[in-house]
Amino acid sequence: MPAPRTVLLTGAAGGLGTLMRGLLPEYGYDLRLLDLRPVDGEPESIVADLTDKDAVREAVRGVDAIIHLAGISLEAPFEKILGANIEGTYHLYEAAREEGVGRIVFASSNHAVGYTPRPVGDDPLIPVDTPRRPDTFYGLSKCFGEDLAQLYWDKHGLETVSVRIGSCFPEPTSVRMLSVWMSPADGARLFHAALTAEDVGHTVVHGSSANTRLWWDLGSARALGYDPQDDSERYAGKLVAEQGELDPDNPAHARLGGHFVTDPPIWPY
């Protein structure tokens, strides 16, 4: 399908949102920015809470598609996750349905399957249809988002690509991240593919670069037209020298979700 012109980017002030603000316009997108706080250098950005149904519907009105990055991205008490990630995502989907938006790209997470054992040795890559095993309330909220996306496709014909993002930073910062890292440039490539592929229905994909130490199957992402260009291996020597190789007897190293399984970082706000 042709690239949508106007795309609502939620979570535009966050780390991933900031990266995508700089990269996605190169693909021809006119981004409408939304966040809970003002976006630096973007005076026309929309400041709104996703729990405010009227504000969300106003933000959605007139866009061609949505990239949904907003919400709490670490562990938090369930009550906070409920408002920001669960109720907020529902309000966004309902506004999209009411306004006739055809597609959402939903930022899911590896933490939706965080208790999945990581591949070791000659183990096969983790398939995209592996049973969900969230490692936190945060991961649980991403399972909800994927199920909500399926419901809105089956019931309302609203298409979604749910991207189980590993770690999207300028460079990996841990040995574990070498396996799930997605470069910002590859992130933009994947979001562009997710916005433009034909007939996606509800498709779940793994979001990472073509890493030498890859843990999960990128087949469904490649089927959208995603062609990752980067590999974390160029950072491996330095990180392994500093941190050592992963220890399969360490629960934080043995599961896909890493330290979210044992000692999850807590949302500070």
HUDANOR-V399440 format. One record per residue. N is the residue number from 1. RES is the residue in one small letter. SS is DSSP state (@ for helix, = for strand, . for the rest). NEAR is the number of other ideal C-beta (glycine too) atoms within 12 Angstrom. Layout:
BEGIN
n,res,ss,near
N,RES,SS,NEAR
N,RES,SS,NEAR
END
This chain:
BEGIN
n,res,ss,near
1,m,.,19
2,p,.,15
3,a,.,24
4,p,.,33
5,r,.,20
6,t,=,26
7,v,=,41
8,l,=,45
9,l,=,46
10,t,=,49
11,g,.,41
12,a,.,39
13,a,.,28
14,g,.,32
15,g,@,23
16,l,@,39
17,g,@,38
18,t,@,28
19,l,@,29
20,m,@,43
21,r,@,36
22,g,@,26
23,l,@,27
24,l,@,40
25,p,@,20
26,e,@,17
27,y,@,27
28,g,.,18
29,y,.,32
30,d,=,21
31,l,=,40
32,r,=,34
33,l,=,41
34,l,=,44
35,d,=,36
36,l,.,30
37,r,.,20
38,p,.,17
39,v,.,29
40,d,.,16
41,g,.,13
42,e,.,22
43,p,.,10
44,e,.,14
45,s,.,27
46,i,=,33
47,v,=,23
48,a,.,33
49,d,.,24
50,l,.,40
51,t,.,23
52,d,.,21
53,k,@,21
54,d,@,17
55,a,@,23
56,v,@,36
57,r,@,27
58,e,@,21
59,a,@,37
60,v,@,38
61,r,.,21
62,g,.,21
63,v,.,36
64,d,.,30
65,a,=,42
66,i,=,50
67,i,=,49
68,h,=,52
69,l,.,46
70,a,.,42
71,g,.,43
72,i,.,40
73,s,.,36
74,l,.,29
75,e,=,31
76,a,.,27
77,p,.,19
78,f,@,19
79,e,@,15
80,k,@,25
81,i,@,33
82,l,@,23
83,g,@,26
84,a,@,37
85,n,@,47
86,i,@,30
87,e,@,27
88,g,@,39
89,t,@,43
90,y,@,29
91,h,@,35
92,l,@,49
93,y,@,41
94,e,@,26
95,a,@,35
96,a,@,40
97,r,@,29
98,e,@,20
99,e,@,26
100,g,.,18
101,v,.,37
102,g,.,30
103,r,=,42
104,i,=,49
105,v,=,52
106,f,=,51
107,a,=,48
108,s,=,46
109,s,=,46
110,n,@,47
111,h,@,43
112,a,@,44
113,v,@,40
114,g,.,41
115,y,.,29
116,t,.,34
117,p,=,23
118,r,.,37
119,p,.,24
120,v,.,21
121,g,.,7
122,d,.,6
123,d,.,17
124,p,.,16
125,l,.,26
126,i,=,35
127,p,.,21
128,v,.,33
129,d,.,18
130,t,.,26
131,p,.,14
132,r,.,32
133,r,.,24
134,p,.,35
135,d,.,34
136,t,.,38
137,f,@,32
138,y,@,38
139,g,@,39
140,l,@,33
141,s,@,42
142,k,@,42
143,c,@,34
144,f,@,33
145,g,@,46
146,e,@,38
147,d,@,28
148,l,@,35
149,a,@,41
150,q,@,27
151,l,@,21
152,y,@,33
153,w,@,29
154,d,@,15
155,k,@,15
156,h,@,24
157,g,.,19
158,l,.,33
159,e,=,35
160,t,=,43
161,v,=,47
162,s,=,44
163,v,=,48
164,r,=,47
165,i,=,46
166,g,.,47
167,s,=,39
168,c,.,41
169,f,.,27
170,p,.,23
171,e,.,24
172,p,.,35
173,t,.,20
174,s,.,29
175,v,.,32
176,r,.,37
177,m,@,35
178,l,@,37
179,s,@,39
180,v,@,43
181,w,=,42
182,m,.,47
183,s,.,32
184,p,@,32
185,a,@,29
186,d,@,38
187,g,@,43
188,a,@,37
189,r,@,35
190,l,@,49
191,f,@,49
192,h,@,34
193,a,@,32
194,a,@,48
195,l,@,44
196,t,@,31
197,a,.,30
198,e,.,18
199,d,.,16
200,v,.,34
201,g,.,23
202,h,=,33
203,t,=,37
204,v,=,42
205,v,=,41
206,h,=,45
207,g,=,47
208,s,.,45
209,s,.,42
210,a,.,30
211,n,.,34
212,t,.,19
213,r,.,32
214,l,.,33
215,w,.,40
216,w,=,39
217,d,.,24
218,l,.,34
219,g,@,20
220,s,@,31
221,a,@,40
222,r,@,22
223,a,@,23
224,l,.,36
225,g,.,24
226,y,.,36
227,d,.,18
228,p,.,31
229,q,.,17
230,d,.,30
231,d,.,24
232,s,@,38
233,e,@,22
234,r,@,18
235,y,@,30
236,a,@,26
237,g,@,15
238,k,@,17
239,l,@,25
240,v,@,20
241,a,@,11
242,e,@,14
243,q,@,22
244,g,.,13
245,e,.,20
246,l,.,29
247,d,.,15
248,p,.,16
249,d,.,9
250,n,.,20
251,p,@,22
252,a,@,26
253,h,@,27
254,a,@,25
255,r,=,35
256,l,.,42
257,g,.,41
258,g,.,38
259,h,.,27
260,f,@,36
261,v,@,29
262,t,@,19
263,d,@,16
264,p,.,28
265,p,.,19
266,i,=,19
267,w,.,24
268,p,.,10
269,y,.,14
END
